[in-house]
Amino acid sequence: MSASLPSTPIAHYRVVHQTRYTYQSVVTLSQQYLHMSPRSFAYQDVLSHEVQIEPAPAESSDSADYFGNCTTSITITAPHQELLVHAEFTVAVRPRHSLAAISTARPWETVCDDLHQLQPGGALEPMHFLYASPHVICSIELAKYALISYVPDRPHLDAALDLTKRIYDDFEFDGEATEISTPLKQVLTNRRGVCQDFAQLMIGCLRSIGLPARYVSGYILTHPPEGQPRLIGADASHAWVSVFCPELGWVDFDPTNGCLVQHEHITLGWGRDFSDVTPMRGIVLGGGKHSLQVNVTVSINE
């Protein structure tokens, strides 16, 4: 059961996420599936949200996926050589659990045993995030890396924070080192990657020792150098990890920044790995080669 949370939001954010595809030749049909709408949950309320698409879709429908994330399916039948998807929303973010709160978690072996001996009335949701998924393959190597932090009798979330900080210290952020399909084994060996890789690496470590973890897609407020203005469109999407704790519910950690997630992370959605919450995927007829430009701006909404 989750502990009670403050009811007053501590921050309001505005996010603008613009995706532009430019095609070499004319596209005659485009069908796309979007994860570009934020979700409300215990730590976040969606205050406003709008998605604008050019050219205008002939068909559009909003729904929710298996994990409860907001989705939009579109079909564009007008011939085009450019596709623009402009998502804009504001959210209110509430405080999360403190470092002191997570220190009260039970030893990780107890949590693991309880989850693997699920009794009637137990928590079923964590079981969706306990096993391998398309981009997260469990392995002995990942288990060994995890067990440096998960020593016997260590409190579960204390160990999770230690693992978070070790990934931050041991791995270098390198936007050229990996692709979406880069396997975790290669990320672990080369010690380089981006936020998506580090999130999936941590998830793989936890699942490899029998603990559930889910992939969270969203944004983070970045801070420009002192004395310099914030650059419009210079931010990017972000990814981090949510770890299940029976006493506190889901608790989020950011291995890219080596921290417990607090009030500057804005959640879009979550799933087993990146494949469940890809911002935009689909099929096109025609088009040939294409270029992609993504601009993201995260700002405090006064």
C-alpha positions as CSV (number, residue, x, y, z in Angstrom):
1,M,0.0,0.0,0.0
2,S,1.3,3.5,-0.9
3,A,2.0,5.9,1.9
4,S,-0.2,9.1,2.0
5,L,1.0,11.9,-0.2
6,P,0.7,15.7,0.1
7,S,-2.4,17.0,-1.7
8,T,-1.0,20.4,-2.8
9,P,1.1,20.5,-6.0
10,I,4.5,22.0,-5.6
11,A,5.2,22.8,-9.2
12,H,3.4,23.4,-12.5
13,Y,5.2,22.6,-15.8
14,R,4.5,23.2,-19.5
15,V,5.9,20.8,-22.0
16,V,6.0,21.3,-25.8
17,H,7.1,18.3,-27.8
18,Q,7.3,18.8,-31.6
19,T,8.1,16.0,-34.1
20,R,8.7,16.7,-37.8
21,Y,9.2,14.1,-40.5
22,T,10.4,15.3,-43.9
23,Y,10.1,12.7,-46.7
24,Q,12.1,12.4,-49.9
25,S,9.0,11.7,-52.0
26,V,5.2,11.9,-51.5
27,V,3.5,9.8,-48.8
28,T,0.1,8.7,-49.9
29,L,-1.0,7.0,-46.6
30,S,0.3,7.3,-43.0
31,Q,-1.0,5.4,-40.0
32,Q,0.6,6.3,-36.7
33,Y,0.2,5.3,-33.1
34,L,1.2,8.0,-30.6
35,H,2.2,8.0,-27.0
36,M,2.4,11.8,-26.6
37,S,-0.3,12.5,-24.0
38,P,0.7,12.6,-20.3
39,R,-1.2,10.5,-17.7
40,S,-2.5,11.6,-14.3
41,F,-1.6,9.5,-11.3
42,A,-0.7,9.8,-7.6
43,Y,2.2,12.3,-8.2
44,Q,0.9,14.2,-11.2
45,D,-2.3,15.9,-12.5
46,V,-2.8,16.8,-16.1
47,L,-4.2,20.3,-16.3
48,S,-4.3,20.8,-20.1
49,H,-3.3,18.9,-23.2
50,E,-3.5,19.3,-26.9
51,V,-2.0,17.5,-29.9
52,Q,-2.0,19.2,-33.3
53,I,-1.2,17.3,-36.5
54,E,-0.4,18.6,-40.0
55,P,-1.7,17.5,-42.4
56,A,-5.0,16.9,-40.6
57,P,-5.8,13.2,-40.1
58,A,-8.8,11.7,-41.9
59,E,-9.3,9.5,-38.8
60,S,-8.2,10.0,-35.2
61,S,-9.1,8.2,-32.0
62,D,-8.0,8.4,-28.4
63,S,-7.7,5.4,-26.2
64,A,-5.6,3.8,-23.4
65,D,-3.1,1.0,-23.8
66,Y,-2.7,-2.1,-21.7
67,F,-0.8,-0.2,-19.0
68,G,-3.3,2.7,-18.9
69,N,-1.2,5.1,-20.9
70,C,-3.0,7.7,-23.1
71,T,-2.7,6.9,-26.8
72,T,-3.9,8.4,-30.1
73,S,-4.2,6.5,-33.4
74,I,-4.3,8.6,-36.6
75,T,-4.7,7.9,-40.3
76,I,-3.6,10.5,-42.8
77,T,-4.9,10.0,-46.4
78,A,-3.9,13.4,-47.9
79,P,-0.6,13.2,-49.9
80,H,2.2,14.9,-48.1
81,Q,6.0,15.2,-47.8
82,E,6.1,16.5,-44.3
83,L,4.3,15.3,-41.1
84,L,4.2,17.6,-38.1
85,V,3.0,16.4,-34.6
86,H,2.9,19.2,-32.0
87,A,2.0,18.1,-28.5
88,E,1.6,20.6,-25.7
89,F,0.5,20.1,-22.1
90,T,0.7,21.5,-18.6
91,V,0.9,19.3,-15.4
92,A,1.0,19.8,-11.7
93,V,3.6,17.6,-10.0
94,R,3.3,16.6,-6.3
95,P,6.1,15.7,-3.9
96,R,7.4,12.1,-3.9
97,H,8.8,9.9,-1.2
98,S,12.0,11.2,0.5
99,L,15.3,9.5,1.0
100,A,14.2,8.9,4.6
101,A,11.0,7.2,3.5
102,I,12.7,4.7,1.2
103,S,15.1,3.6,4.0
104,T,12.2,1.9,5.7
105,A,11.8,-0.8,2.9
106,R,12.2,-4.4,3.9
107,P,15.2,-6.5,2.9
108,W,15.2,-7.2,-0.8
109,E,15.1,-11.0,-0.4
110,T,11.9,-10.8,1.5
111,V,10.3,-8.6,-1.1
112,C,11.5,-11.1,-3.8
113,D,10.1,-14.1,-1.9
114,D,6.8,-12.5,-1.3
115,L,6.3,-11.6,-5.0
116,H,7.2,-15.1,-6.1
117,Q,4.8,-16.6,-3.7
118,L,1.8,-14.5,-4.5
119,Q,-1.2,-15.2,-2.4
120,P,-4.9,-14.4,-3.2
121,G,-5.5,-10.7,-2.9
122,G,-1.8,-9.9,-3.5
123,A,-0.5,-7.3,-5.9
124,L,-0.8,-8.6,-9.4
125,E,0.4,-5.5,-11.3
126,P,4.1,-5.9,-10.4
127,M,4.1,-9.3,-12.0
128,H,3.8,-7.6,-15.5
129,F,7.2,-6.1,-14.9
130,L,9.1,-9.1,-13.5
131,Y,10.1,-10.9,-16.7
132,A,12.1,-10.3,-19.9
133,S,10.6,-8.0,-22.5
134,P,11.6,-7.1,-26.1
135,H,14.4,-4.7,-25.1
136,V,15.2,-6.1,-21.7
137,I,16.7,-9.6,-21.7
138,C,17.7,-11.0,-18.3
139,S,21.1,-12.5,-17.9
140,I,23.7,-13.8,-15.4
141,E,25.9,-10.8,-16.2
142,L,23.2,-8.3,-15.3
143,A,22.4,-10.3,-12.1
144,K,26.1,-10.1,-11.1
145,Y,26.2,-6.3,-11.6
146,A,23.0,-5.9,-9.6
147,L,24.3,-8.1,-6.7
148,I,27.1,-5.7,-6.0
149,S,24.4,-3.4,-4.6
150,Y,21.9,-6.1,-3.5
151,V,24.0,-7.7,-0.8
152,P,22.2,-10.0,1.7
153,D,19.6,-8.3,4.0
154,R,20.0,-4.9,2.5
155,P,16.8,-2.8,2.4
156,H,15.3,-3.1,-1.1
157,L,15.1,0.6,-2.0
158,D,18.4,1.4,-0.4
159,A,20.0,-1.1,-2.7
160,A,18.0,0.3,-5.6
161,L,19.5,3.8,-5.0
162,D,23.0,2.4,-4.7
163,L,22.5,0.6,-8.1
164,T,21.2,3.9,-9.5
165,K,24.3,5.8,-8.4
166,R,26.7,3.0,-9.6
167,I,25.2,3.1,-13.1
168,Y,25.6,6.9,-13.1
169,D,29.3,6.5,-12.0
170,D,30.2,3.6,-14.2
171,F,28.6,4.6,-17.5
172,E,29.2,7.5,-19.7
173,F,26.4,9.4,-21.5
174,D,27.1,9.1,-25.3
175,G,24.5,9.9,-27.8
176,E,26.4,8.2,-30.6
177,A,27.2,4.9,-28.8
178,T,23.9,3.1,-29.2
179,E,20.7,2.7,-31.2
180,I,17.2,1.6,-30.2
181,S,18.1,-2.0,-31.0
182,T,21.4,-2.1,-29.1
183,P,21.3,-5.1,-26.7
184,L,21.9,-4.6,-23.0
185,K,24.9,-7.0,-23.2
186,Q,26.7,-4.5,-25.4
187,V,25.7,-1.5,-23.2
188,L,27.0,-3.3,-20.1
189,T,30.3,-4.2,-21.9
190,N,30.9,-0.8,-23.5
191,R,29.7,1.3,-20.5
192,R,28.2,4.0,-22.8
193,G,24.7,5.0,-23.9
194,V,21.8,7.3,-23.3
195,C,19.0,7.5,-20.8
196,Q,17.0,4.8,-22.5
197,D,19.9,2.4,-22.3
198,F,20.6,3.2,-18.6
199,A,17.0,2.8,-17.7
200,Q,16.7,-0.6,-19.5
201,L,20.0,-1.7,-18.0
202,M,18.8,-1.0,-14.5
203,I,15.5,-2.8,-15.2
204,G,17.4,-5.8,-16.6
205,C,19.6,-5.9,-13.5
206,L,16.5,-5.9,-11.2
207,R,14.5,-8.4,-13.1
208,S,17.6,-10.7,-13.4
209,I,17.6,-11.1,-9.6
210,G,13.8,-11.5,-9.4
211,L,12.6,-8.0,-8.7
212,P,9.9,-6.1,-10.8
213,A,10.8,-2.8,-12.4
214,R,9.1,-0.8,-15.1
215,Y,10.3,1.7,-17.8
216,V,9.1,5.3,-17.4
217,S,9.0,7.7,-20.3
218,G,8.8,11.4,-19.8
219,Y,10.7,14.7,-19.4
220,I,12.9,16.4,-16.9
221,L,13.4,20.1,-16.2
222,T,16.9,21.1,-17.2
223,H,18.8,24.1,-15.9
224,P,20.8,26.3,-18.3
225,P,24.3,27.6,-17.3
226,E,24.1,30.5,-14.8
227,G,23.4,33.7,-16.5
228,Q,22.2,32.2,-19.8
229,P,18.6,31.9,-21.0
230,R,16.8,28.6,-21.5
231,L,17.0,27.5,-25.2
232,I,13.6,26.8,-26.7
233,G,13.5,23.3,-28.1
234,A,16.8,22.2,-26.7
235,D,15.5,19.8,-24.1
236,A,14.8,16.1,-24.9
237,S,12.6,13.2,-23.9
238,H,13.9,11.3,-20.8
239,A,13.6,7.8,-19.4
240,W,14.0,6.4,-15.9
241,V,13.0,3.4,-13.7
242,S,10.2,2.6,-11.4
243,V,10.8,0.0,-8.7
244,F,8.1,-1.8,-6.8
245,C,8.0,-1.7,-3.0
246,P,5.1,-3.4,-1.2
247,E,5.1,-0.7,1.6
248,L,5.4,2.4,-0.7
249,G,4.2,1.3,-4.1
250,W,6.2,2.3,-7.1
251,V,9.3,4.4,-6.4
252,D,11.2,6.1,-9.2
253,F,15.0,6.3,-9.7
254,D,16.9,8.0,-12.5
255,P,20.2,6.2,-13.3
256,T,21.1,8.8,-15.9
257,N,21.3,11.4,-13.2
258,G,22.1,9.1,-10.3
259,C,19.2,10.2,-8.1
260,L,15.9,9.4,-6.5
261,V,13.2,11.0,-8.7
262,Q,11.6,14.1,-7.1
263,H,9.7,17.1,-8.4
264,E,11.4,17.9,-11.7
265,H,10.5,14.7,-13.6
266,I,7.3,14.8,-15.7
267,T,5.8,11.5,-16.5
268,L,4.3,10.6,-20.0
269,G,3.7,6.9,-19.4
270,W,5.2,3.6,-18.5
271,G,5.6,0.0,-19.7
272,R,7.9,-3.0,-19.7
273,D,10.6,-1.1,-21.8
274,F,10.9,1.5,-24.5
275,S,8.8,-0.5,-27.0
276,D,5.7,-0.1,-24.9
277,V,5.8,3.7,-24.8
278,T,7.5,4.7,-28.1
279,P,6.4,8.3,-28.7
280,M,5.4,7.7,-32.3
281,R,5.4,4.6,-34.5
282,G,3.5,3.5,-37.6
283,I,3.6,2.8,-41.3
284,V,3.7,4.9,-44.4
285,L,3.1,4.2,-48.1
286,G,5.7,6.0,-50.2
287,G,8.0,8.7,-48.8
288,G,11.4,7.0,-49.5
289,K,14.1,8.2,-47.2
290,H,13.2,10.7,-44.5
291,S,14.7,13.0,-41.9
292,L,13.5,13.5,-38.4
293,Q,13.6,16.6,-36.2
294,V,12.5,16.5,-32.6
295,N,12.3,19.7,-30.4
296,V,11.3,19.6,-26.8
297,T,10.9,22.5,-24.3
298,V,10.2,22.0,-20.6
299,S,9.5,25.1,-18.6
300,I,8.0,26.1,-15.2
301,N,4.5,27.3,-15.8
302,E,4.0,30.4,-13.6
